[in-house]
Amino acid sequence: MLKRISAVVLGGLLATALAGCGGDGGGAGSGDDDGTITLGFAQVGAESGWRTANTKSIQDSAKEAGIELQFSDAQQKQENQIRAIRSYITQKVDVIAFSPVVESGWDTVLREAKDANIPVILTDRAIDSPDQTLYKTFIGSDFVLEGKKAGEWLVAEYQGTTEPVNIVELQGTTGSAPANDRRDGFAEVIKADPKFKVIASQTGEFTRAKGKEVMDAFLKAHKDIDVLYAHNDDMGLGAIEAIEGAGLKPGVDIKIITVDAVKDGMQALADGKINFIVECSPLLGPQLMELVKKVDAGESVPERVITEETTFTQEQAKEALPNRQY
């Protein structure tokens, strides 16, 4: 708690200057001595319905837990996240959490946080650093398992058929953990049967607009697409627009598998336009705040916290939609 005591002194000295600069005096390191935890959170962006729900969960949960939240939106740029993390270090927040835009390139800034004795929590996405002392824990989904679940449904769907099954893949942000792992998990399952062929694979950047754009290109280049595997619902929903624009029936002429299970995706599943969705829950806020409290108190936490998730068929989506939170 020494850094909070230091922050009290610093806050008193700078109060007048902050007021003159338009600051509100209530940010991280502002001098609260009531034991309030300050969390600096660097979000990826607002690229999808999933991410919007994830942000709301974190903001609402911080408020409910009595944690002061300093929040930044990186707009899907790693340099923005690194800048935000350095700002949190300068502000002497108590804990830093972030969802990494990509897997690589974090060691330098995380060593800076470690040197400043500020614990770091990874949320939703992992990093590929060999130095696991740079963060306390990682909370999120098993993206490889999500890819495997998508592949297992596909294998079961085409069981007993011998005709080639041509697949196009809309990958997430290049270099990100979910894009890499969902690709690898899916590929691992389908490789055992040579009838499954991924004939085109390209990033759709996890956005609906890019998903539509890339699917348009896939449809122009390939006249024999049987299946679309999209790494999230938003890209799948954009692809549906492209498929319908080409005069084809999504879910029938081209079977569609997506990941996330946000409300718009679940509605498309219930409507028969998507065939199968692997859930990836964005509601990490409550679990994250519990971890924040524990690491701030110096308590030990698991190195990996996996969220519990399921899968949905079209009938299951109809049942789940009335009570869907996101």
C-alpha positions as CSV (number, residue, x, y, z in Angstrom):
1,M,0.0,0.0,0.0
2,L,3.1,2.3,0.0
3,K,2.4,3.6,-3.5
4,R,-1.0,4.8,-2.3
5,I,0.6,6.7,0.6
6,S,3.0,8.3,-1.9
7,A,0.1,9.1,-4.2
8,V,-1.6,11.0,-1.3
9,V,1.4,13.3,-1.1
10,L,1.7,13.7,-4.9
11,G,-2.0,14.3,-5.2
12,G,-1.8,17.2,-2.7
13,L,1.1,18.8,-4.5
14,L,-0.5,18.6,-7.9
15,A,-4.1,19.4,-7.0
16,T,-4.0,23.0,-8.2
17,A,-2.1,22.2,-11.4
18,L,-4.6,19.4,-12.3
19,A,-7.5,21.8,-11.8
20,G,-5.8,24.3,-14.1
21,C,-5.4,21.6,-16.8
22,G,-9.0,20.6,-16.6
23,G,-8.4,17.4,-14.7
24,D,-11.0,16.2,-12.3
25,G,-8.6,15.1,-9.6
26,G,-10.2,11.7,-9.2
27,G,-8.1,9.5,-11.5
28,A,-5.6,6.8,-10.6
29,G,-2.9,7.9,-8.2
30,S,-5.0,10.9,-7.3
31,G,-4.5,10.4,-3.6
32,D,-7.4,8.4,-2.2
33,D,-6.4,6.9,1.2
34,D,-9.6,5.0,1.8
35,G,-8.2,1.7,0.5
36,T,-10.0,2.0,-2.9
37,I,-8.3,-0.1,-5.6
38,T,-7.5,1.6,-8.9
39,L,-7.6,-0.7,-12.0
40,G,-6.2,0.5,-15.3
41,F,-7.8,-1.5,-18.1
42,A,-6.6,-1.3,-21.7
43,Q,-9.3,-2.6,-24.0
44,V,-8.8,-3.8,-27.6
45,G,-11.5,-1.6,-29.0
46,A,-15.1,-1.8,-30.0
47,E,-14.9,-4.0,-33.1
48,S,-17.8,-6.3,-32.3
49,G,-20.9,-6.9,-30.3
50,W,-18.9,-9.3,-28.2
51,R,-16.3,-6.6,-27.3
52,T,-19.1,-4.1,-26.5
53,A,-20.6,-6.6,-24.1
54,N,-17.2,-7.3,-22.6
55,T,-16.5,-3.6,-22.0
56,K,-19.9,-3.2,-20.3
57,S,-19.3,-6.2,-18.1
58,I,-16.0,-4.8,-16.9
59,Q,-17.3,-1.3,-16.3
60,D,-20.4,-2.5,-14.5
61,S,-18.5,-5.0,-12.4
62,A,-15.9,-2.5,-11.3
63,K,-18.6,-0.1,-10.1
64,E,-20.3,-2.9,-8.2
65,A,-17.1,-4.0,-6.6
66,G,-16.1,-0.5,-5.6
67,I,-13.0,-0.5,-7.8
68,E,-12.0,2.8,-9.4
69,L,-11.6,2.0,-13.2
70,Q,-9.3,3.9,-15.5
71,F,-10.4,2.7,-19.0
72,S,-8.9,3.1,-22.5
73,D,-9.9,2.0,-25.9
74,A,-7.0,1.0,-28.1
75,Q,-9.0,1.0,-31.4
76,Q,-7.3,-2.3,-32.3
77,K,-3.8,-0.9,-32.3
78,Q,-1.1,-2.3,-30.2
79,E,0.8,1.0,-29.9
80,N,-2.3,2.5,-28.3
81,Q,-2.5,-0.2,-25.7
82,I,1.2,0.1,-24.9
83,R,0.8,3.8,-24.5
84,A,-2.2,3.3,-22.2
85,I,-0.3,0.8,-20.0
86,R,2.7,3.2,-19.7
87,S,0.2,5.9,-18.6
88,Y,-1.2,3.6,-15.9
89,I,2.3,2.9,-14.7
90,T,3.0,6.6,-14.5
91,Q,-0.3,7.1,-12.6
92,K,0.7,4.4,-10.2
93,V,-2.5,2.4,-10.5
94,D,-2.8,-0.6,-8.2
95,V,-3.5,-3.2,-10.9
96,I,-3.3,-3.2,-14.7
97,A,-5.5,-5.5,-16.9
98,F,-5.7,-5.7,-20.6
99,S,-6.9,-7.8,-23.5
100,P,-3.9,-7.9,-25.9
101,V,-4.5,-6.9,-29.5
102,V,-1.9,-9.4,-30.7
103,E,0.2,-12.0,-28.9
104,S,3.7,-10.7,-29.4
105,G,5.6,-7.6,-28.4
106,W,4.6,-7.0,-24.8
107,D,7.7,-7.9,-22.8
108,T,9.3,-4.4,-22.6
109,V,6.2,-2.6,-21.3
110,L,5.2,-5.5,-18.9
111,R,8.7,-5.4,-17.4
112,E,8.2,-1.7,-16.8
113,A,5.0,-2.6,-14.9
114,K,6.8,-5.3,-13.0
115,D,9.6,-3.0,-12.0
116,A,7.0,-0.5,-10.7
117,N,5.5,-3.4,-8.6
118,I,2.1,-3.1,-10.4
119,P,0.6,-6.6,-11.0
120,V,-0.8,-7.3,-14.4
121,I,-3.8,-9.5,-15.4
122,L,-4.4,-10.7,-19.0
123,T,-8.0,-10.9,-20.0
124,D,-9.7,-12.7,-22.9
125,R,-6.4,-13.1,-24.9
126,A,-3.0,-14.5,-24.1
127,I,0.5,-13.3,-25.0
128,D,3.4,-15.5,-26.3
129,S,6.1,-14.3,-23.9
130,P,8.2,-17.0,-22.4
131,D,8.5,-14.9,-19.2
132,Q,5.3,-15.8,-17.3
133,T,6.4,-13.7,-14.3
134,L,5.3,-10.6,-16.3
135,Y,1.7,-11.2,-15.4
136,K,-0.1,-12.8,-12.4
137,T,-2.9,-14.7,-14.3
138,F,-4.8,-15.0,-17.5
139,I,-8.6,-15.2,-17.5
140,G,-10.4,-16.1,-20.6
141,S,-11.7,-18.8,-23.0
142,D,-9.8,-21.8,-24.4
143,F,-9.7,-20.6,-28.0
144,V,-8.1,-23.9,-29.3
145,L,-11.0,-25.8,-27.7
146,E,-13.5,-23.4,-29.4
147,G,-11.9,-24.2,-32.8
148,K,-12.0,-27.9,-32.0
149,K,-15.7,-27.7,-31.1
150,A,-16.4,-26.0,-34.5
151,G,-14.5,-28.8,-36.3
152,E,-16.2,-31.5,-34.4
153,W,-19.6,-30.3,-35.4
154,L,-18.5,-30.1,-39.0
155,V,-17.2,-33.7,-38.9
156,A,-20.4,-34.9,-37.4
157,E,-22.5,-33.0,-39.9
158,Y,-20.8,-34.6,-42.9
159,Q,-20.4,-38.0,-41.3
160,G,-20.9,-40.8,-43.9
161,T,-20.4,-38.6,-47.0
162,T,-17.4,-39.0,-49.2
163,E,-17.8,-35.9,-51.5
164,P,-15.3,-33.1,-51.0
165,V,-16.3,-30.4,-48.5
166,N,-14.9,-27.0,-49.5
167,I,-14.5,-24.6,-46.6
168,V,-13.7,-20.9,-46.5
169,E,-12.5,-19.3,-43.3
170,L,-12.9,-15.8,-42.0
171,Q,-10.0,-15.3,-39.5
172,G,-9.9,-12.8,-36.7
173,T,-7.3,-10.1,-36.3
174,T,-4.0,-11.3,-37.7
175,G,-1.6,-12.3,-35.0
176,S,-4.2,-12.3,-32.2
177,A,-4.6,-15.3,-29.9
178,P,-8.2,-16.1,-30.8
179,A,-7.4,-16.0,-34.5
180,N,-4.4,-18.2,-34.2
181,D,-6.0,-20.7,-31.8
182,R,-9.4,-21.0,-33.4
183,R,-7.7,-21.7,-36.7
184,D,-5.4,-24.3,-35.2
185,G,-8.0,-26.1,-33.2
186,F,-10.3,-26.3,-36.2
187,A,-7.5,-27.5,-38.5
188,E,-6.5,-30.2,-36.0
189,V,-9.9,-31.8,-36.0
190,I,-10.6,-31.8,-39.7
191,K,-7.2,-32.8,-40.9
192,A,-7.9,-36.5,-40.2
193,D,-10.4,-36.6,-43.1
194,P,-9.1,-35.5,-46.5
195,K,-12.5,-34.6,-47.8
196,F,-12.4,-31.4,-45.8
197,K,-10.5,-28.7,-47.7
198,V,-10.0,-25.1,-46.6
199,I,-9.9,-23.5,-50.0
200,A,-9.6,-19.9,-48.8
201,S,-8.7,-18.2,-45.5
202,Q,-8.3,-14.5,-44.8
203,T,-8.7,-12.1,-42.0
204,G,-12.0,-10.3,-41.6
205,E,-10.6,-8.3,-38.6
206,F,-13.5,-9.5,-36.4
207,T,-15.8,-6.9,-37.9
208,R,-19.1,-7.2,-39.8
209,A,-18.1,-4.8,-42.6
210,K,-14.8,-6.6,-43.3
211,G,-16.5,-10.0,-43.0
212,K,-18.9,-9.0,-45.8
213,E,-16.1,-7.6,-47.9
214,V,-14.0,-10.7,-47.7
215,M,-16.9,-13.1,-48.2
216,D,-17.8,-11.1,-51.3
217,A,-14.3,-11.8,-52.6
218,F,-14.5,-15.5,-51.7
219,L,-17.8,-15.9,-53.6
220,K,-16.4,-14.3,-56.7
221,A,-13.3,-16.4,-56.6
222,H,-14.9,-19.8,-55.7
223,K,-18.2,-21.1,-57.0
224,D,-18.1,-24.3,-55.0
225,I,-18.2,-23.2,-51.3
226,D,-19.9,-25.6,-49.0
227,V,-19.0,-24.2,-45.5
228,L,-18.0,-20.9,-44.0
229,Y,-16.1,-21.0,-40.7
230,A,-16.0,-17.5,-39.1
231,H,-14.0,-16.8,-36.0
232,N,-16.7,-14.6,-34.6
233,D,-20.4,-13.9,-35.1
234,D,-19.9,-10.4,-36.5
235,M,-17.9,-11.6,-39.4
236,G,-20.4,-14.3,-40.0
237,L,-23.2,-11.8,-40.0
238,G,-21.4,-9.7,-42.6
239,A,-20.8,-12.8,-44.6
240,I,-24.5,-13.6,-44.5
241,E,-25.2,-10.3,-46.2
242,A,-22.7,-11.2,-49.0
243,I,-24.2,-14.6,-49.4
244,E,-27.7,-13.3,-49.7
245,G,-26.4,-10.6,-52.1
246,A,-25.1,-13.3,-54.3
247,G,-28.6,-15.0,-54.5
248,L,-27.7,-17.8,-52.2
249,K,-29.3,-19.0,-49.0
250,P,-27.1,-18.9,-45.9
251,G,-27.4,-21.9,-43.7
252,V,-28.6,-24.0,-46.6
253,D,-26.5,-23.4,-49.8
254,I,-23.5,-22.6,-47.5
255,K,-23.4,-23.9,-44.0
256,I,-22.1,-21.5,-41.5
257,I,-20.2,-22.0,-38.2
258,T,-19.3,-19.0,-36.0
259,V,-17.9,-18.3,-32.5
260,D,-19.2,-16.0,-29.8
261,A,-23.0,-16.4,-29.4
262,V,-23.9,-12.7,-29.1
263,K,-27.6,-11.9,-29.5
264,D,-27.5,-11.0,-33.2
265,G,-25.6,-14.2,-34.0
266,M,-28.0,-16.3,-31.9
267,Q,-30.9,-14.7,-33.7
268,A,-29.4,-15.6,-37.1
269,L,-28.9,-19.1,-35.7
270,A,-32.5,-19.4,-34.6
271,D,-33.6,-18.1,-38.0
272,G,-31.6,-20.9,-39.8
273,K,-29.0,-18.6,-41.4
274,I,-26.2,-19.9,-39.1
275,N,-25.9,-23.6,-38.5
276,F,-23.8,-23.8,-35.3
277,I,-22.3,-21.4,-32.8
278,V,-19.5,-22.0,-30.3
279,E,-20.0,-19.8,-27.3
280,C,-17.3,-17.4,-26.1
281,S,-18.7,-15.5,-23.1
282,P,-17.7,-11.8,-22.8
283,L,-19.0,-11.5,-19.3
284,L,-15.6,-11.6,-17.6
285,G,-16.2,-8.6,-15.4
286,P,-17.2,-10.3,-12.1
287,Q,-14.4,-12.9,-12.2
288,L,-11.9,-10.2,-13.2
289,M,-12.7,-8.0,-10.2
290,E,-12.3,-10.9,-7.8
291,L,-8.8,-11.5,-9.3
292,V,-8.0,-7.8,-9.1
293,K,-8.8,-7.8,-5.3
294,K,-6.7,-10.9,-4.7
295,V,-3.6,-9.8,-6.6
296,D,-3.8,-6.3,-5.0
297,A,-3.9,-8.0,-1.6
298,G,-0.9,-10.2,-2.5
299,E,-2.9,-13.4,-2.5
300,S,-2.0,-16.3,-4.8
301,V,-4.2,-16.8,-7.8
302,P,-4.3,-19.6,-10.5
303,E,-2.1,-19.0,-13.5
304,R,-5.0,-19.7,-15.8
305,V,-8.7,-19.1,-15.2
306,I,-10.9,-20.7,-17.9
307,T,-14.5,-19.4,-18.5
308,E,-17.3,-22.0,-18.7
309,E,-19.0,-22.0,-22.1
310,T,-21.2,-24.2,-24.3
311,T,-22.3,-24.6,-27.9
312,F,-25.6,-23.9,-29.6
313,T,-27.6,-25.5,-32.4
314,Q,-30.5,-23.8,-34.1
315,E,-33.1,-25.3,-31.7
316,Q,-31.0,-24.5,-28.6
317,A,-30.6,-20.9,-29.8
318,K,-34.4,-20.5,-29.9
319,E,-34.6,-21.7,-26.3
320,A,-31.8,-19.5,-25.1
321,L,-32.6,-16.2,-26.9
322,P,-35.4,-14.9,-24.5
323,N,-33.0,-14.8,-21.6
324,R,-29.8,-13.9,-23.5
325,Q,-27.8,-11.1,-21.6
326,Y,-25.7,-10.0,-24.6
